[in-house]
Amino acid sequence: MRRLFIVDGFMKSRHSREGGNPGARNFFKRMDSRLRPSGMTALKRTFYNGVIIAFAAILAMILLISCSMPGTKIYSLAVPEEKTISGGQTDASVNVTVHSPRYLGQSYIAYRTSPYQIDLSRYSRWDMPPVDLVRDAFRDGLSASGSFREVKASVFTPGGYYNLDIYLKRFERLDEGETSSCQLLFEVKLRSPEGNEVYKKTISKTVRLEDKGFPSLAKALSSALAEGIGQSQSGIVSAISGAK
């Protein structure tokens, strides 16, 4: 600060003394060159200032967009176990495997506006992909029924286990004009420990929704899946009992 004060004093006296003093003029020129910023021309300063302003504008825009975006909502199923129990008893063990199209292997909620088009919700998801929801629901439902010695959901079927293959084809909302419904469609195939197919059934459920909200869809799919598990369980028990 002291140096600037002294220089400022020199600069003020420049106008009063340099007129008749060539040495004073040279002195003040040297001082001006030392104080002038070096290594950056006016054009470069303008460019860098423009870059900083553009970066700040982009950052502000990103923050504004992120604040205006809706939050992601997560939905889950609540499958009533009492609907999955259909009676019957065996001493067999079952391994559950579920297969599905690619779009049902991700957590985004699917809905149809026509038989030919599937849309995925951007900000609403299941707590896990439908293929996993159905797998866990079947495993838990069949286990709770008490009809089997053991129920697993493993990629590899242990020796001596029956293998229950579930082919999930629909797990979504269907919009038709002003009305909406949930659609659940899957096929079950039961193979014996020797690899023979002993049971096959297609389960199709359509439930009209109270509204187009995803909470209504989750509630309807939970009920439809529980009924489908109960129907499958009764057929599986009958098939295993008849095969022995």
PyMOL commands that set and color helices and strands:
alter all, ss='L'
color gray80, all
select helices_A, chain A and resi 2-20+22-35+42-68+81-83+102-105+130-145+214-243
alter helices_A, ss='H'
color red, helices_A
select strands_A, chain A and resi 73-75+93-99+108-114+117-126+150-152+162-176+179-191+197-208
alter strands_A, ss='S'
color yellow, strands_A
deselect
rebuild
show_as cartoon
